[in-house]
Amino acid sequence: MIDEKDDSSLPKKSLFNVCEVAEYFGVTDRTVRLWIEHGHLTSEKIVGSVRVSRESIIQCRFREGKN
């Protein structure tokens, strides 16, 4: 887990759907799907729905060079 770079504006839950991730970053659903495809975010399918972990979102948000 990433403790030192936690984001209090992100709801305290472990998995997010693509729409929630897009809203958090202020981008489209398609952009989030591209980020997943290109490895910027990791995801898993749960009962046919794509879910992104809180940890993956925080890692993407605080990746070096991004603030």
N, CA, C, O and CB atoms as a CASP TS submission, in Angstrom:
PFRMAT TS
TARGET T0000
AUTHOR 0000-0000-0000
METHOD Language model
MODEL 1
PARENT N/A
ATOM      1  N   MET     1       0.830  -1.200   0.000  1.00  0.00           N
ATOM      2  CA  MET     1       0.000   0.000   0.000  1.00  0.00           C
ATOM      3  C   MET     1       0.868   1.255   0.000  1.00  0.00           C
ATOM      4  O   MET     1       2.017   1.245   0.442  1.00  0.00           O
ATOM      5  CB  MET     1      -0.941   0.003   1.215  1.00  0.00           C
ATOM      6  N   ILE     2       0.288   2.321  -0.504  1.00  0.00           N
ATOM      7  CA  ILE     2       0.994   3.600  -0.550  1.00  0.00           C
ATOM      8  C   ILE     2       0.434   4.477   0.551  1.00  0.00           C
ATOM      9  O   ILE     2      -0.658   5.027   0.405  1.00  0.00           O
ATOM     10  CB  ILE     2       0.854   4.291  -1.950  1.00  0.00           C
ATOM     11  N   ASP     3       1.157   4.618   1.646  1.00  0.00           N
ATOM     12  CA  ASP     3       0.669   5.408   2.773  1.00  0.00           C
ATOM     13  C   ASP     3       1.028   6.877   2.638  1.00  0.00           C
ATOM     14  O   ASP     3       0.194   7.752   2.873  1.00  0.00           O
ATOM     15  CB  ASP     3       1.224   4.864   4.068  1.00  0.00           C
ATOM     16  N   GLU     4       2.278   7.149   2.258  1.00  0.00           N
ATOM     17  CA  GLU     4       2.763   8.526   2.242  1.00  0.00           C
ATOM     18  C   GLU     4       2.135   9.373   1.143  1.00  0.00           C
ATOM     19  O   GLU     4       2.199  10.601   1.203  1.00  0.00           O
ATOM     20  CB  GLU     4       4.252   8.533   2.083  1.00  0.00           C
ATOM     21  N   LYS     5       1.533   8.746   0.147  1.00  0.00           N
ATOM     22  CA  LYS     5       0.956   9.506  -0.961  1.00  0.00           C
ATOM     23  C   LYS     5      -0.521   9.170  -1.114  1.00  0.00           C
ATOM     24  O   LYS     5      -1.011   9.006  -2.232  1.00  0.00           O
ATOM     25  CB  LYS     5       1.712   9.218  -2.275  1.00  0.00           C
ATOM     26  N   ASP     6      -1.217   9.069  -0.016  1.00  0.00           N
ATOM     27  CA  ASP     6      -2.639   8.771  -0.040  1.00  0.00           C
ATOM     28  C   ASP     6      -3.395  10.017  -0.487  1.00  0.00           C
ATOM     29  O   ASP     6      -2.913  11.135  -0.307  1.00  0.00           O
ATOM     30  CB  ASP     6      -3.132   8.289   1.353  1.00  0.00           C
ATOM     31  N   ASP     7      -4.558   9.831  -1.061  1.00  0.00           N
ATOM     32  CA  ASP     7      -5.351  10.959  -1.538  1.00  0.00           C
ATOM     33  C   ASP     7      -6.691  10.955  -0.823  1.00  0.00           C
ATOM     34  O   ASP     7      -7.527  10.087  -1.072  1.00  0.00           O
ATOM     35  CB  ASP     7      -5.547  10.900  -3.078  1.00  0.00           C
ATOM     36  N   SER     8      -6.896  11.906   0.052  1.00  0.00           N
ATOM     37  CA  SER     8      -8.127  11.944   0.843  1.00  0.00           C
ATOM     38  C   SER     8      -9.364  12.271   0.011  1.00  0.00           C
ATOM     39  O   SER     8     -10.483  12.068   0.482  1.00  0.00           O
ATOM     40  CB  SER     8      -7.988  12.955   1.950  1.00  0.00           C
ATOM     41  N   SER     9      -9.195  12.772  -1.212  1.00  0.00           N
ATOM     42  CA  SER     9     -10.353  13.073  -2.047  1.00  0.00           C
ATOM     43  C   SER     9     -10.913  11.825  -2.732  1.00  0.00           C
ATOM     44  O   SER     9     -11.996  11.869  -3.315  1.00  0.00           O
ATOM     45  CB  SER     9      -9.980  14.109  -3.092  1.00  0.00           C
ATOM     46  N   LEU    10     -10.182  10.725  -2.664  1.00  0.00           N
ATOM     47  CA  LEU    10     -10.626   9.458  -3.246  1.00  0.00           C
ATOM     48  C   LEU    10     -11.418   8.701  -2.186  1.00  0.00           C
ATOM     49  O   LEU    10     -10.916   8.480  -1.084  1.00  0.00           O
ATOM     50  CB  LEU    10      -9.410   8.605  -3.761  1.00  0.00           C
ATOM     51  N   PRO    11     -12.656   8.297  -2.505  1.00  0.00           N
ATOM     52  CA  PRO    11     -13.457   7.564  -1.506  1.00  0.00           C
ATOM     53  C   PRO    11     -12.714   6.361  -0.947  1.00  0.00           C
ATOM     54  O   PRO    11     -11.921   5.729  -1.645  1.00  0.00           O
ATOM     55  CB  PRO    11     -14.775   7.104  -2.120  1.00  0.00           C
ATOM     56  N   LYS    12     -12.974   6.052   0.307  1.00  0.00           N
ATOM     57  CA  LYS    12     -12.299   4.947   1.000  1.00  0.00           C
ATOM     58  C   LYS    12     -12.964   3.618   0.663  1.00  0.00           C
ATOM     59  O   LYS    12     -13.676   3.043   1.486  1.00  0.00           O
ATOM     60  CB  LYS    12     -12.311   5.173   2.528  1.00  0.00           C
ATOM     61  N   LYS    13     -12.726   3.139  -0.545  1.00  0.00           N
ATOM     62  CA  LYS    13     -13.167   1.805  -0.928  1.00  0.00           C
ATOM     63  C   LYS    13     -12.070   1.178  -1.768  1.00  0.00           C
ATOM     64  O   LYS    13     -11.193   1.882  -2.268  1.00  0.00           O
ATOM     65  CB  LYS    13     -14.524   1.847  -1.706  1.00  0.00           C
ATOM     66  N   SER    14     -12.108  -0.126  -1.927  1.00  0.00           N
ATOM     67  CA  SER    14     -10.968  -0.810  -2.552  1.00  0.00           C
ATOM     68  C   SER    14     -11.042  -0.900  -4.071  1.00  0.00           C
ATOM     69  O   SER    14      -9.999  -0.916  -4.725  1.00  0.00           O
ATOM     70  CB  SER    14     -10.853  -2.186  -1.996  1.00  0.00           C
ATOM     71  N   LEU    15     -12.232  -0.961  -4.653  1.00  0.00           N
ATOM     72  CA  LEU    15     -12.362  -1.086  -6.101  1.00  0.00           C
ATOM     73  C   LEU    15     -13.305  -0.037  -6.676  1.00  0.00           C
ATOM     74  O   LEU    15     -14.300   0.334  -6.053  1.00  0.00           O
ATOM     75  CB  LEU    15     -12.854  -2.477  -6.463  1.00  0.00           C
ATOM     76  N   PHE    16     -12.974   0.438  -7.884  1.00  0.00           N
ATOM     77  CA  PHE    16     -13.743   1.480  -8.557  1.00  0.00           C
ATOM     78  C   PHE    16     -14.063   1.041  -9.970  1.00  0.00           C
ATOM     79  O   PHE    16     -13.258   0.365 -10.612  1.00  0.00           O
ATOM     80  CB  PHE    16     -12.977   2.816  -8.566  1.00  0.00           C
ATOM     81  N   ASN    17     -15.244   1.424 -10.463  1.00  0.00           N
ATOM     82  CA  ASN    17     -15.553   1.126 -11.858  1.00  0.00           C
ATOM     83  C   ASN    17     -14.931   2.198 -12.754  1.00  0.00           C
ATOM     84  O   ASN    17     -14.448   3.220 -12.267  1.00  0.00           O
ATOM     85  CB  ASN    17     -17.092   1.044 -12.081  1.00  0.00           C
ATOM     86  N   VAL    18     -14.947   1.961 -14.043  1.00  0.00           N
ATOM     87  CA  VAL    18     -14.297   2.857 -15.004  1.00  0.00           C
ATOM     88  C   VAL    18     -14.878   4.268 -14.923  1.00  0.00           C
ATOM     89  O   VAL    18     -14.131   5.244 -14.992  1.00  0.00           O
ATOM     90  CB  VAL    18     -14.446   2.309 -16.431  1.00  0.00           C
ATOM     91  N   CYS    19     -16.187   4.389 -14.779  1.00  0.00           N
ATOM     92  CA  CYS    19     -16.821   5.715 -14.693  1.00  0.00           C
ATOM     93  C   CYS    19     -16.333   6.497 -13.476  1.00  0.00           C
ATOM     94  O   CYS    19     -16.089   7.700 -13.567  1.00  0.00           O
ATOM     95  CB  CYS    19     -18.348   5.571 -14.635  1.00  0.00           C
ATOM     96  N   GLU    20     -16.192   5.825 -12.348  1.00  0.00           N
ATOM     97  CA  GLU    20     -15.715   6.489 -11.130  1.00  0.00           C
ATOM     98  C   GLU    20     -14.266   6.961 -11.297  1.00  0.00           C
ATOM     99  O   GLU    20     -13.911   8.053 -10.854  1.00  0.00           O
ATOM    100  CB  GLU    20     -15.828   5.536  -9.919  1.00  0.00           C
ATOM    101  N   VAL    21     -13.446   6.146 -11.927  1.00  0.00           N
ATOM    102  CA  VAL    21     -12.048   6.517 -12.154  1.00  0.00           C
ATOM    103  C   VAL    21     -11.980   7.711 -13.105  1.00  0.00           C
ATOM    104  O   VAL    21     -11.204   8.641 -12.884  1.00  0.00           O
ATOM    105  CB  VAL    21     -11.242   5.318 -12.727  1.00  0.00           C
ATOM    106  N   ALA    22     -12.784   7.683 -14.151  1.00  0.00           N
ATOM    107  CA  ALA    22     -12.812   8.785 -15.116  1.00  0.00           C
ATOM    108  C   ALA    22     -13.232  10.090 -14.431  1.00  0.00           C
ATOM    109  O   ALA    22     -12.643  11.143 -14.678  1.00  0.00           O
ATOM    110  CB  ALA    22     -13.774   8.459 -16.282  1.00  0.00           C
ATOM    111  N   GLU    23     -14.234  10.015 -13.586  1.00  0.00           N
ATOM    112  CA  GLU    23     -14.694  11.208 -12.864  1.00  0.00           C
ATOM    113  C   GLU    23     -13.596  11.737 -11.939  1.00  0.00           C
ATOM    114  O   GLU    23     -13.382  12.947 -11.859  1.00  0.00           O
ATOM    115  CB  GLU    23     -15.968  10.890 -12.048  1.00  0.00           C
ATOM    116  N   TYR    24     -12.906  10.841 -11.247  1.00  0.00           N
ATOM    117  CA  TYR    24     -11.839  11.242 -10.331  1.00  0.00           C
ATOM    118  C   TYR    24     -10.729  12.006 -11.065  1.00  0.00           C
ATOM    119  O   TYR    24     -10.252  13.035 -10.588  1.00  0.00           O
ATOM    120  CB  TYR    24     -11.254  10.010  -9.630  1.00  0.00           C
ATOM    121  N   PHE    25     -10.323  11.483 -12.239  1.00  0.00           N
ATOM    122  CA  PHE    25      -9.245  12.114 -12.997  1.00  0.00           C
ATOM    123  C   PHE    25      -9.726  13.239 -13.910  1.00  0.00           C
ATOM    124  O   PHE    25      -8.908  13.992 -14.440  1.00  0.00           O
ATOM    125  CB  PHE    25      -8.533  11.077 -13.817  1.00  0.00           C
ATOM    126  N   GLY    26     -11.044  13.367 -14.104  1.00  0.00           N
ATOM    127  CA  GLY    26     -11.575  14.406 -14.993  1.00  0.00           C
ATOM    128  C   GLY    26     -11.340  14.082 -16.464  1.00  0.00           C
ATOM    129  O   GLY    26     -11.080  14.972 -17.274  1.00  0.00           O
ATOM    130  N   VAL    27     -11.435  12.797 -16.799  1.00  0.00           N
ATOM    131  CA  VAL    27     -11.234  12.350 -18.175  1.00  0.00           C
ATOM    132  C   VAL    27     -12.431  11.489 -18.595  1.00  0.00           C
ATOM    133  O   VAL    27     -13.343  11.251 -17.803  1.00  0.00           O
ATOM    134  CB  VAL    27      -9.890  11.554 -18.318  1.00  0.00           C
ATOM    135  N   THR    28     -12.417  11.028 -19.841  1.00  0.00           N
ATOM    136  CA  THR    28     -13.506  10.187 -20.326  1.00  0.00           C
ATOM    137  C   THR    28     -13.272   8.725 -19.949  1.00  0.00           C
ATOM    138  O   THR    28     -12.162   8.325 -19.596  1.00  0.00           O
ATOM    139  CB  THR    28     -13.653  10.327 -21.849  1.00  0.00           C
ATOM    140  N   ASP    29     -14.342   7.943 -20.031  1.00  0.00           N
ATOM    141  CA  ASP    29     -14.228   6.500 -19.791  1.00  0.00           C
ATOM    142  C   ASP    29     -13.226   5.890 -20.762  1.00  0.00           C
ATOM    143  O   ASP    29     -12.444   5.016 -20.388  1.00  0.00           O
ATOM    144  CB  ASP    29     -15.607   5.807 -19.931  1.00  0.00           C
ATOM    145  N   ARG    30     -13.252   6.349 -22.001  1.00  0.00           N
ATOM    146  CA  ARG    30     -12.343   5.825 -23.033  1.00  0.00           C
ATOM    147  C   ARG    30     -10.883   6.047 -22.636  1.00  0.00           C
ATOM    148  O   ARG    30     -10.043   5.172 -22.842  1.00  0.00           O
ATOM    149  CB  ARG    30     -12.628   6.494 -24.397  1.00  0.00           C
ATOM    150  N   THR    31     -10.584   7.211 -22.071  1.00  0.00           N
ATOM    151  CA  THR    31      -9.224   7.501 -21.626  1.00  0.00           C
ATOM    152  C   THR    31      -8.796   6.516 -20.544  1.00  0.00           C
ATOM    153  O   THR    31      -7.672   6.014 -20.574  1.00  0.00           O
ATOM    154  CB  THR    31      -9.122   8.944 -21.105  1.00  0.00           C
ATOM    155  N   VAL    32      -9.671   6.239 -19.600  1.00  0.00           N
ATOM    156  CA  VAL    32      -9.356   5.281 -18.533  1.00  0.00           C
ATOM    157  C   VAL    32      -9.092   3.905 -19.136  1.00  0.00           C
ATOM    158  O   VAL    32      -8.155   3.218 -18.729  1.00  0.00           O
ATOM    159  CB  VAL    32     -10.512   5.206 -17.494  1.00  0.00           C
ATOM    160  N   ARG    33      -9.906   3.502 -20.099  1.00  0.00           N
ATOM    161  CA  ARG    33      -9.706   2.198 -20.749  1.00  0.00           C
ATOM    162  C   ARG    33      -8.372   2.155 -21.497  1.00  0.00           C
ATOM    163  O   ARG    33      -7.709   1.118 -21.525  1.00  0.00           O
ATOM    164  CB  ARG    33     -10.865   1.899 -21.723  1.00  0.00           C
ATOM    165  N   LEU    34      -7.977   3.278 -22.101  1.00  0.00           N
ATOM    166  CA  LEU    34      -6.666   3.353 -22.762  1.00  0.00           C
ATOM    167  C   LEU    34      -5.537   3.266 -21.740  1.00  0.00           C
ATOM    168  O   LEU    34      -4.534   2.594 -21.981  1.00  0.00           O
ATOM    169  CB  LEU    34      -6.542   4.657 -23.574  1.00  0.00           C
ATOM    170  N   TRP    35      -5.692   3.938 -20.606  1.00  0.00           N
ATOM    171  CA  TRP    35      -4.678   3.863 -19.553  1.00  0.00           C
ATOM    172  C   TRP    35      -4.506   2.420 -19.077  1.00  0.00           C
ATOM    173  O   TRP    35      -3.390   1.973 -18.812  1.00  0.00           O
ATOM    174  CB  TRP    35      -5.061   4.777 -18.367  1.00  0.00           C
ATOM    175  N   ILE    36      -5.629   1.693 -18.971  1.00  0.00           N
ATOM    176  CA  ILE    36      -5.571   0.284 -18.583  1.00  0.00           C
ATOM    177  C   ILE    36      -4.840  -0.512 -19.663  1.00  0.00           C
ATOM    178  O   ILE    36      -3.950  -1.309 -19.367  1.00  0.00           O
ATOM    179  CB  ILE    36      -7.000  -0.288 -18.351  1.00  0.00           C
ATOM    180  N   GLU    37      -5.226  -0.286 -20.914  1.00  0.00           N
ATOM    181  CA  GLU    37      -4.618  -0.993 -22.048  1.00  0.00           C
ATOM    182  C   GLU    37      -3.110  -0.761 -22.130  1.00  0.00           C
ATOM    183  O   GLU    37      -2.356  -1.668 -22.481  1.00  0.00           O
ATOM    184  CB  GLU    37      -5.276  -0.554 -23.350  1.00  0.00           C
ATOM    185  N   HIS    38      -2.678   0.450 -21.808  1.00  0.00           N
ATOM    186  CA  HIS    38      -1.258   0.812 -21.904  1.00  0.00           C
ATOM    187  C   HIS    38      -0.486   0.576 -20.605  1.00  0.00           C
ATOM    188  O   HIS    38       0.706   0.877 -20.529  1.00  0.00           O
ATOM    189  CB  HIS    38      -1.129   2.264 -22.304  1.00  0.00           C
ATOM    190  N   GLY    39      -1.155   0.042 -19.586  1.00  0.00           N
ATOM    191  CA  GLY    39      -0.475  -0.327 -18.354  1.00  0.00           C
ATOM    192  C   GLY    39      -0.320   0.771 -17.320  1.00  0.00           C
ATOM    193  O   GLY    39       0.384   0.583 -16.329  1.00  0.00           O
ATOM    194  N   HIS    40      -0.963   1.919 -17.525  1.00  0.00           N
ATOM    195  CA  HIS    40      -0.880   3.004 -16.532  1.00  0.00           C
ATOM    196  C   HIS    40      -1.743   2.705 -15.310  1.00  0.00           C
ATOM    197  O   HIS    40      -1.450   3.162 -14.206  1.00  0.00           O
ATOM    198  CB  HIS    40      -1.312   4.342 -17.161  1.00  0.00           C
ATOM    199  N   LEU    41      -2.807   1.934 -15.518  1.00  0.00           N
ATOM    200  CA  LEU    41      -3.673   1.477 -14.435  1.00  0.00           C
ATOM    201  C   LEU    41      -3.800  -0.040 -14.570  1.00  0.00           C
ATOM    202  O   LEU    41      -3.812  -0.574 -15.679  1.00  0.00           O
ATOM    203  CB  LEU    41      -5.089   2.185 -14.477  1.00  0.00           C
ATOM    204  N   THR    42      -3.893  -0.723 -13.436  1.00  0.00           N
ATOM    205  CA  THR    42      -4.164  -2.151 -13.483  1.00  0.00           C
ATOM    206  C   THR    42      -5.637  -2.361 -13.159  1.00  0.00           C
ATOM    207  O   THR    42      -6.236  -1.601 -12.399  1.00  0.00           O
ATOM    208  CB  THR    42      -3.248  -2.939 -12.493  1.00  0.00           C
ATOM    209  N   SER    43      -6.205  -3.400 -13.747  1.00  0.00           N
ATOM    210  CA  SER    43      -7.624  -3.667 -13.532  1.00  0.00           C
ATOM    211  C   SER    43      -7.864  -5.159 -13.446  1.00  0.00           C
ATOM    212  O   SER    43      -6.992  -5.972 -13.751  1.00  0.00           O
ATOM    213  CB  SER    43      -8.475  -3.052 -14.654  1.00  0.00           C
ATOM    214  N   GLU    44      -9.060  -5.493 -13.026  1.00  0.00           N
ATOM    215  CA  GLU    44      -9.498  -6.873 -13.022  1.00  0.00           C
ATOM    216  C   GLU    44     -10.969  -6.898 -13.402  1.00  0.00           C
ATOM    217  O   GLU    44     -11.694  -5.923 -13.202  1.00  0.00           O
ATOM    218  CB  GLU    44      -9.258  -7.542 -11.637  1.00  0.00           C
ATOM    219  N   LYS    45     -11.395  -8.015 -13.946  1.00  0.00           N
ATOM    220  CA  LYS    45     -12.807  -8.168 -14.303  1.00  0.00           C
ATOM    221  C   LYS    45     -13.496  -8.946 -13.201  1.00  0.00           C
ATOM    222  O   LYS    45     -13.055 -10.025 -12.808  1.00  0.00           O
ATOM    223  CB  LYS    45     -12.975  -8.884 -15.678  1.00  0.00           C
ATOM    224  N   ILE    46     -14.574  -8.385 -12.717  1.00  0.00           N
ATOM    225  CA  ILE    46     -15.371  -9.042 -11.693  1.00  0.00           C
ATOM    226  C   ILE    46     -16.794  -9.137 -12.237  1.00  0.00           C
ATOM    227  O   ILE    46     -17.463  -8.124 -12.439  1.00  0.00           O
ATOM    228  CB  ILE    46     -15.320  -8.262 -10.315  1.00  0.00           C
ATOM    229  N   VAL    47     -17.238 -10.350 -12.466  1.00  0.00           N
ATOM    230  CA  VAL    47     -18.559 -10.623 -13.043  1.00  0.00           C
ATOM    231  C   VAL    47     -18.783  -9.766 -14.297  1.00  0.00           C
ATOM    232  O   VAL    47     -19.842  -9.164 -14.471  1.00  0.00           O
ATOM    233  CB  VAL    47     -19.675 -10.352 -11.997  1.00  0.00           C
ATOM    234  N   GLY    48     -17.768  -9.725 -15.159  1.00  0.00           N
ATOM    235  CA  GLY    48     -17.880  -9.028 -16.433  1.00  0.00           C
ATOM    236  C   GLY    48     -17.664  -7.528 -16.384  1.00  0.00           C
ATOM    237  O   GLY    48     -17.690  -6.872 -17.426  1.00  0.00           O
ATOM    238  N   SER    49     -17.454  -6.970 -15.207  1.00  0.00           N
ATOM    239  CA  SER    49     -17.235  -5.524 -15.076  1.00  0.00           C
ATOM    240  C   SER    49     -15.777  -5.233 -14.741  1.00  0.00           C
ATOM    241  O   SER    49     -15.179  -5.911 -13.905  1.00  0.00           O
ATOM    242  CB  SER    49     -18.158  -4.928 -13.992  1.00  0.00           C
ATOM    243  N   VAL    50     -15.213  -4.230 -15.392  1.00  0.00           N
ATOM    244  CA  VAL    50     -13.829  -3.831 -15.142  1.00  0.00           C
ATOM    245  C   VAL    50     -13.773  -3.023 -13.850  1.00  0.00           C
ATOM    246  O   VAL    50     -14.548  -2.085 -13.660  1.00  0.00           O
ATOM    247  CB  VAL    50     -13.255  -3.006 -16.337  1.00  0.00           C
ATOM    248  N   ARG    51     -12.865  -3.390 -12.976  1.00  0.00           N
ATOM    249  CA  ARG    51     -12.662  -2.683 -11.709  1.00  0.00           C
ATOM    250  C   ARG    51     -11.192  -2.323 -11.568  1.00  0.00           C
ATOM    251  O   ARG    51     -10.308  -3.105 -11.918  1.00  0.00           O
ATOM    252  CB  ARG    51     -13.132  -3.546 -10.503  1.00  0.00           C
ATOM    253  N   VAL    52     -10.946  -1.120 -11.047  1.00  0.00           N
ATOM    254  CA  VAL    52      -9.588  -0.618 -10.830  1.00  0.00           C
ATOM    255  C   VAL    52      -9.395  -0.461  -9.326  1.00  0.00           C
ATOM    256  O   VAL    52     -10.262   0.077  -8.637  1.00  0.00           O
ATOM    257  CB  VAL    52      -9.341   0.749 -11.587  1.00  0.00           C
ATOM    258  N   SER    53      -8.269  -0.927  -8.824  1.00  0.00           N
ATOM    259  CA  SER    53      -8.024  -0.855  -7.380  1.00  0.00           C
ATOM    260  C   SER    53      -7.647   0.563  -6.952  1.00  0.00           C
ATOM    261  O   SER    53      -7.097   1.342  -7.730  1.00  0.00           O
ATOM    262  CB  SER    53      -6.913  -1.835  -6.979  1.00  0.00           C
ATOM    263  N   ARG    54      -7.953   0.867  -5.722  1.00  0.00           N
ATOM    264  CA  ARG    54      -7.586   2.149  -5.116  1.00  0.00           C
ATOM    265  C   ARG    54      -6.071   2.363  -5.212  1.00  0.00           C
ATOM    266  O   ARG    54      -5.613   3.459  -5.534  1.00  0.00           O
ATOM    267  CB  ARG    54      -8.050   2.206  -3.635  1.00  0.00           C
ATOM    268  N   GLU    55      -5.304   1.316  -4.932  1.00  0.00           N
ATOM    269  CA  GLU    55      -3.844   1.415  -4.977  1.00  0.00           C
ATOM    270  C   GLU    55      -3.357   1.789  -6.376  1.00  0.00           C
ATOM    271  O   GLU    55      -2.452   2.611  -6.514  1.00  0.00           O
ATOM    272  CB  GLU    55      -3.206   0.092  -4.537  1.00  0.00           C
ATOM    273  N   SER    56      -3.948   1.195  -7.413  1.00  0.00           N
ATOM    274  CA  SER    56      -3.559   1.503  -8.787  1.00  0.00           C
ATOM    275  C   SER    56      -3.863   2.960  -9.131  1.00  0.00           C
ATOM    276  O   SER    56      -3.072   3.622  -9.803  1.00  0.00           O
ATOM    277  CB  SER    56      -4.277   0.569  -9.766  1.00  0.00           C
ATOM    278  N   ILE    57      -5.001   3.452  -8.672  1.00  0.00           N
ATOM    279  CA  ILE    57      -5.380   4.850  -8.923  1.00  0.00           C
ATOM    280  C   ILE    57      -4.382   5.791  -8.255  1.00  0.00           C
ATOM    281  O   ILE    57      -3.932   6.763  -8.862  1.00  0.00           O
ATOM    282  CB  ILE    57      -6.817   5.133  -8.406  1.00  0.00           C
ATOM    283  N   ILE    58      -4.041   5.497  -7.009  1.00  0.00           N
ATOM    284  CA  ILE    58      -3.098   6.356  -6.277  1.00  0.00           C
ATOM    285  C   ILE    58      -1.718   6.307  -6.925  1.00  0.00           C
ATOM    286  O   ILE    58      -1.060   7.340  -7.051  1.00  0.00           O
ATOM    287  CB  ILE    58      -3.006   5.925  -4.794  1.00  0.00           C
ATOM    288  N   GLN    59      -1.268   5.111  -7.339  1.00  0.00           N
ATOM    289  CA  GLN    59       0.024   5.006  -8.004  1.00  0.00           C
ATOM    290  C   GLN    59       0.039   5.822  -9.290  1.00  0.00           C
ATOM    291  O   GLN    59       1.021   6.502  -9.585  1.00  0.00           O
ATOM    292  CB  GLN    59       0.355   3.543  -8.301  1.00  0.00           C
ATOM    293  N   CYS    60      -1.038   5.757 -10.048  1.00  0.00           N
ATOM    294  CA  CYS    60      -1.118   6.526 -11.295  1.00  0.00           C
ATOM    295  C   CYS    60      -1.125   8.023 -10.993  1.00  0.00           C
ATOM    296  O   CYS    60      -0.462   8.798 -11.682  1.00  0.00           O
ATOM    297  CB  CYS    60      -2.382   6.135 -12.100  1.00  0.00           C
ATOM    298  N   ARG    61      -1.854   8.421  -9.990  1.00  0.00           N
ATOM    299  CA  ARG    61      -1.983   9.841  -9.621  1.00  0.00           C
ATOM    300  C   ARG    61      -0.653  10.436  -9.189  1.00  0.00           C
ATOM    301  O   ARG    61      -0.330  11.574  -9.530  1.00  0.00           O
ATOM    302  CB  ARG    61      -3.006  10.008  -8.500  1.00  0.00           C
ATOM    303  N   PHE    62       0.112   9.661  -8.439  1.00  0.00           N
ATOM    304  CA  PHE    62       1.345  10.186  -7.864  1.00  0.00           C
ATOM    305  C   PHE    62       2.594   9.666  -8.562  1.00  0.00           C
ATOM    306  O   PHE    62       3.693   9.730  -8.013  1.00  0.00           O
ATOM    307  CB  PHE    62       1.411   9.846  -6.405  1.00  0.00           C
ATOM    308  N   ARG    63       2.419   9.152  -9.775  1.00  0.00           N
ATOM    309  CA  ARG    63       3.570   8.672 -10.556  1.00  0.00           C
ATOM    310  C   ARG    63       4.560   9.822 -10.729  1.00  0.00           C
ATOM    311  O   ARG    63       4.158  10.979 -10.855  1.00  0.00           O
ATOM    312  CB  ARG    63       3.115   8.111 -11.954  1.00  0.00           C
ATOM    313  N   GLU    64       5.836   9.507 -10.736  1.00  0.00           N
ATOM    314  CA  GLU    64       6.858  10.543 -10.900  1.00  0.00           C
ATOM    315  C   GLU    64       6.556  11.423 -12.093  1.00  0.00           C
ATOM    316  O   GLU    64       6.208  10.929 -13.166  1.00  0.00           O
ATOM    317  CB  GLU    64       8.238   9.917 -11.053  1.00  0.00           C
ATOM    318  N   GLY    65       6.688  12.722 -11.909  1.00  0.00           N
ATOM    319  CA  GLY    65       6.444  13.675 -12.993  1.00  0.00           C
ATOM    320  C   GLY    65       5.010  14.163 -13.041  1.00  0.00           C
ATOM    321  O   GLY    65       4.704  15.128 -13.740  1.00  0.00           O
ATOM    322  N   LYS    66       4.116  13.495 -12.295  1.00  0.00           N
ATOM    323  CA  LYS    66       2.720  13.931 -12.225  1.00  0.00           C
ATOM    324  C   LYS    66       2.465  14.435 -10.826  1.00  0.00           C
ATOM    325  O   LYS    66       2.950  13.848  -9.860  1.00  0.00           O
ATOM    326  CB  LYS    66       1.731  12.777 -12.595  1.00  0.00           C
ATOM    327  N   ASN    67       1.711  15.514 -10.696  1.00  0.00           N
ATOM    328  CA  ASN    67       1.338  16.013  -9.362  1.00  0.00           C
ATOM    329  C   ASN    67      -0.053  16.490  -9.385  1.00  0.00           C
ATOM    330  O   ASN    67      -0.565  16.950  -8.364  1.00  0.00           O
ATOM    331  CB  ASN    67       2.255  17.124  -8.893  1.00  0.00           C
TER
END
